[in-house]
Amino acid sequence: MRKYEMMFIVKSTVEENVASAAVENIKNIVTSMKGEITKFDDLGNKKLAYPIKKEVTGSYYVMYFNANNEIISELDRKSRIDETILRHLIIKLDEE
């Protein structure tokens, strides 16, 4: 398993329970496929640099985790499908 970092932005205009469900879905993908979340940070609401899908603010989240290629593919696929997630980025971290 390799170390990864994922940052994603959730719409701030959706209800809080919908936003938290989207976050839990992302976490569940990693844990259900035998990955390991090492750190999860809620960075709060921030103003976007430019409007995305007519949204000007979003809730930022950062997750550090260990995963294999299948988990990364599934995270990417689900993040694109989920309409409450505005943007996401998955980065492979250097081996230390």
C-alpha positions as CSV (number, residue, x, y, z in Angstrom):
1,M,0.0,0.0,0.0
2,R,1.1,3.5,-0.8
3,K,0.6,6.8,1.0
4,Y,-1.8,9.3,-0.5
5,E,-3.4,12.7,0.2
6,M,-6.8,13.6,-1.0
7,M,-8.3,17.1,-0.8
8,F,-11.9,17.7,-1.7
9,I,-14.4,20.5,-1.7
10,V,-18.0,20.0,-0.7
11,K,-20.7,22.5,-1.6
12,S,-21.5,24.7,1.3
13,T,-25.0,25.4,0.2
14,V,-26.2,21.8,0.9
15,E,-27.7,20.8,4.2
16,E,-25.2,19.7,6.9
17,N,-26.4,16.1,6.9
18,V,-26.0,15.8,3.2
19,A,-22.5,17.2,3.4
20,S,-21.5,14.9,6.2
21,A,-23.0,11.9,4.3
22,A,-20.7,12.8,1.3
23,V,-17.7,12.9,3.7
24,E,-18.6,9.6,5.3
25,N,-19.0,8.0,1.9
26,I,-15.5,9.0,0.9
27,K,-14.1,7.6,4.2
28,N,-16.1,4.4,3.8
29,I,-14.6,3.8,0.4
30,V,-11.1,3.7,1.9
31,T,-12.0,1.6,4.9
32,S,-14.3,-0.9,3.2
33,M,-11.7,-1.7,0.6
34,K,-9.1,-2.4,3.4
35,G,-7.3,0.9,3.2
36,E,-6.3,2.9,6.3
37,I,-7.0,6.5,7.0
38,T,-4.1,8.0,9.0
39,K,-5.3,11.6,9.3
40,F,-8.5,13.5,8.4
41,D,-8.8,17.3,8.6
42,D,-11.9,19.5,8.2
43,L,-10.5,22.9,7.1
44,G,-13.9,24.6,7.2
45,N,-15.7,26.9,4.8
46,K,-13.5,29.0,2.5
47,K,-14.2,31.3,-0.4
48,L,-13.3,29.8,-3.8
49,A,-10.8,31.5,-6.0
50,Y,-13.4,31.4,-8.8
51,P,-17.0,30.1,-9.0
52,I,-17.4,26.4,-9.6
53,K,-20.9,25.3,-10.7
54,K,-22.2,28.7,-9.5
55,E,-20.8,28.1,-6.0
56,V,-18.6,30.8,-4.4
57,T,-17.8,29.0,-1.1
58,G,-17.1,25.4,-0.2
59,S,-16.1,23.2,2.7
60,Y,-12.6,21.9,2.4
61,Y,-11.4,18.5,3.6
62,V,-8.0,16.8,3.6
63,M,-7.5,13.1,4.1
64,Y,-4.2,11.2,4.4
65,F,-4.5,7.5,3.9
66,N,-2.8,4.3,2.8
67,A,-4.3,2.6,-0.3
68,N,-3.8,0.5,-3.4
69,N,-4.7,1.4,-7.0
70,E,-8.2,-0.1,-6.8
71,I,-9.1,2.2,-3.9
72,I,-7.8,5.3,-5.8
73,S,-9.8,4.4,-8.9
74,E,-12.9,4.0,-6.8
75,L,-12.4,7.2,-4.9
76,D,-11.9,9.1,-8.2
77,R,-15.0,7.5,-9.8
78,K,-17.3,8.2,-6.8
79,S,-16.0,11.8,-6.4
80,R,-16.9,12.5,-10.0
81,I,-20.4,11.1,-9.6
82,D,-21.2,12.8,-6.3
83,E,-22.8,16.1,-7.1
84,T,-22.1,17.6,-3.6
85,I,-18.4,17.3,-4.3
86,L,-17.2,20.3,-6.3
87,R,-13.6,19.3,-6.8
88,H,-11.2,16.7,-5.6
89,L,-7.5,16.0,-6.0
90,I,-5.6,12.8,-5.1
91,I,-1.8,13.0,-4.7
92,K,0.6,10.1,-4.1
93,L,3.0,11.1,-1.3
94,D,6.7,10.4,-1.5
95,E,7.9,7.3,0.4
96,E,9.8,8.4,3.5
